[in-house]
């Protein structure tokens, strides 16, 4: 079990002197998972988070020995090929989270760190001495469209012209001023992921939005604004080119 804290609620009914009293006792139990025995030998890393200079984004820093890794606006669009890495190389001071190496990558460049709470959720962290990957000029071999939630649209392409159009749209396109209704749900948003031999184990995954009319938009990544209930998502949405818009709509 990976739950970091649990609250136990006990309710009792007490009858005294002919008066019915209902007493609800709330007992807070803070339960921190211990480090698993097989991971206790791993060096400890420290994680801290502050607001990014980019609105709606956070800057997270991981310190592991003398190495410093970061995840900020420039890194939000990158995801792991394998979302559940297992090659642990570091651990926090408590809990079952892990820092893992990424297949094909040197830990001196990139690592994966579990930033989840109740469930594991590995994020990519870049060594501060490693330049941000230049997706604008990368040679991508293929791209994969995950499909809008609730539909079966998963597809893959190696079409160079199609991929070049998406990259050009993201690099040079003019964002719309329209505000899309993403505060309550993300069922009309998904990713299109690009793969390149120059970045093994990691994929570049810009966001795709389709409105009710069927118009398609692209964004490098999305930031989140915490609300009283849930999150509101913000992105720099750019109208997609004709090739990609047609490819997305085609079964």
C-alpha positions in Angstrom: 0.0 0.0 0.0 1.4 3.4 -0.9 -1.1 5.7 0.9 0.9 8.2 2.9 -1.8 9.2 5.3 -5.1 7.8 6.4 -8.0 9.2 8.4 -10.0 6.8 10.6 -13.5 8.0 11.3 -15.4 6.3 14.2 -19.0 7.0 15.0 -20.7 5.9 18.2 -24.2 6.3 19.5 -24.5 7.0 23.3 -27.8 6.9 25.2 -27.7 8.5 28.6 -30.4 9.9 30.9 -33.1 9.4 28.3 -31.2 11.7 25.8 -29.9 10.3 22.6 -26.5 11.8 21.7 -24.6 11.0 18.6 -20.9 11.4 18.9 -18.6 11.3 15.9 -15.0 10.9 16.8 -12.5 11.7 14.1 -9.1 10.3 14.8 -6.3 11.4 12.5 -3.7 8.7 11.9 -0.6 9.8 10.0 0.9 6.7 8.5 4.1 7.1 6.6 5.2 4.1 4.6 8.6 2.8 5.5 11.4 2.5 3.0 11.3 -0.9 1.5 14.2 -3.1 2.7 15.5 -3.7 -0.9 15.8 0.1 -1.4 17.4 1.1 1.9 20.9 0.9 0.4 20.1 3.5 -2.3 21.4 7.1 -1.9 18.7 9.6 -0.7 17.4 12.4 -2.9 15.7 15.6 -1.9 12.8 17.2 -3.8 11.5 20.7 -3.6 8.9 22.7 -5.7 8.3 26.4 -6.3 6.3 28.4 -8.8 7.8 28.6 -12.2 8.4 31.9 -13.9 5.9 30.7 -16.4 2.3 31.2 -15.2 0.4 28.0 -14.3 3.6 25.9 -14.2 5.7 24.6 -11.3 9.5 24.3 -11.1 10.5 21.1 -9.3 14.1 20.4 -8.3 15.7 17.1 -7.3 19.1 17.0 -5.5 20.9 13.7 -5.5 24.4 13.7 -4.1 26.2 16.5 -6.0 23.8 16.3 -9.0 20.8 18.7 -9.5 17.9 17.9 -11.7 15.0 20.1 -12.7 11.6 19.9 -14.3 10.1 23.2 -15.5 8.0 24.6 -18.4 10.5 23.5 -21.0 10.3 19.9 -19.8 6.6 19.5 -19.4 6.0 18.1 -22.9 8.3 15.1 -22.4 7.1 11.7 -21.2 8.7 8.3 -20.6 8.4 5.5 -23.1 7.9 3.2 -20.1 5.7 4.9 -17.5 6.7 2.4 -14.8 10.5 2.2 -14.7 12.0 -0.3 -12.2 15.7 0.4 -12.1 16.0 2.3 -8.9 19.0 4.4 -8.3 17.8 6.7 -5.5 15.2 7.0 -2.8 13.5 9.7 -0.6 14.2 9.9 3.1 11.0 8.1 3.7 8.3 6.4 1.7 8.3 3.9 -1.2 9.0 6.4 -4.0 12.0 5.9 -6.2 14.4 7.7 -8.6 15.0 5.4 -11.6 17.4 5.5 -14.5 15.8 5.7 -18.0 16.7 3.0 -20.5 19.0 4.4 -23.1 19.8 7.5 -21.0 22.7 8.2 -18.7 21.6 9.3 -15.2 24.0 12.2 -15.7 21.5 13.6 -18.3 18.0 12.4 -17.3 16.3 10.5 -14.5 12.7 9.5 -13.7 11.3 10.3 -10.3 8.1 9.1 -8.7 6.1 12.3 -7.9 2.8 10.5 -7.2 1.0 10.3 -3.8 -1.4 7.3 -3.6 -0.2 6.0 -7.0 3.2 6.0 -8.7 3.6 8.8 -11.3 7.0 9.0 -12.8 8.2 12.3 -14.2 11.3 13.1 -16.2 14.0 15.3 -14.6 16.8 16.9 -16.6 20.2 17.5 -15.2 20.7 21.3 -14.9 23.9 20.9 -17.0 22.0 19.2 -19.8 20.6 21.6 -22.4 16.8 21.5 -23.0 16.1 19.1 -25.9 15.5 21.1 -29.1 12.3 19.5 -30.4 12.0 22.3 -33.0 14.9 20.9 -35.0 14.8 17.3 -34.0 14.6 14.5 -36.6 11.6 12.4 -35.6 11.2 8.9 -36.9 7.5 8.5 -36.0 4.5 9.9 -34.1 1.7 8.3 -32.2 -1.8 9.7 -31.6 -3.3 8.5 -28.3 -6.9 9.3 -29.3 -9.6 11.3 -27.5 -10.9 9.6 -24.4 -13.9 7.4 -25.2 -13.0 6.9 -28.8 -10.9 4.4 -30.7 -8.6 6.6 -32.6 -5.1 5.3 -31.7 -2.8 5.5 -34.7 0.8 5.9 -35.7 2.5 7.6 -38.6 6.0 7.9 -40.1 4.9 10.6 -42.6 7.7 13.2 -42.6 5.5 15.9 -44.1 2.8 15.3 -41.5 5.3 15.4 -38.6 7.0 18.5 -40.0 3.7 20.3 -40.1 2.9 19.7 -36.5 6.4 20.9 -35.4 6.1 23.9 -37.6 2.7 24.7 -36.1 4.0 24.5 -32.6 7.1 26.6 -33.4 5.6 29.3 -35.6 1.8 29.2 -35.3 -0.2 32.0 -33.8 -2.2 31.0 -30.7 -5.9 31.6 -30.6 -7.4 34.0 -28.1 -10.4 31.8 -27.5 -10.7 30.2 -24.1 -11.6 26.6 -24.1 -13.7 24.9 -21.4 -11.2 22.6 -19.8 -11.8 23.4 -16.2 -14.2 20.5 -15.5 -12.9 17.7 -17.7 -10.2 16.7 -20.2 -12.1 14.2 -22.3 -11.5 16.3 -25.4 -7.8 16.5 -24.9 -5.1 14.0 -25.5 -1.4 13.7 -26.6 0.4 13.2 -29.9 3.8 11.7 -29.1 7.0 12.0 -31.2 9.8 9.5 -31.2 13.4 10.1 -32.1 16.6 8.0 -31.8 18.3 11.2 -30.5 16.3 10.9 -27.3 16.0 7.2 -26.3 13.5 6.3 -23.6 11.8 9.7 -23.8 9.1 11.0 -26.1 7.9 14.5 -26.9 4.2 14.7 -26.4 2.4 18.0 -27.2 -1.3 18.3 -26.4 -4.2 18.0 -28.9 -7.6 19.7 -28.3 -10.7 19.1 -30.4 -13.7 21.4 -29.9 -17.4 20.6 -30.4 -17.3 21.7 -34.0 -14.4 19.4 -34.8 -11.7 22.0 -35.1 -8.3 20.8 -33.9 -5.7 22.7 -31.9 -2.2 22.0 -30.7 -0.2 23.1 -27.6 3.4 22.4 -26.5 2.1 21.5 -23.0 -0.5 22.4 -20.4 -0.2 24.2 -17.0 -2.6 23.7 -14.1 -4.4 26.2 -11.9 -5.5 24.7 -8.6 -9.2 25.5 -7.8 -11.3 25.0 -4.7 -12.5 21.8 -6.4 -10.3 20.3 -9.0 -8.0 22.0 -11.5 -8.2 24.4 -14.4 -5.9 23.7 -17.4 -4.2 26.5 -19.3 -2.4 26.1 -22.7 -1.2 28.1 -25.6 -3.6 26.6 -28.2 -2.6 27.0 -31.9 -5.0 26.0 -34.7 -3.6 22.7 -36.3 -2.5 22.6 -39.9 -4.7 21.0 -42.6 -2.7 17.7 -42.8 -2.8 17.0 -39.1 -6.4 18.1 -38.6 -7.5 15.7 -41.4 -5.3 12.9 -40.1 -6.7 13.2 -36.6 -10.3 13.0 -37.9 -9.7 10.1 -40.2 -10.4 6.7 -38.6 
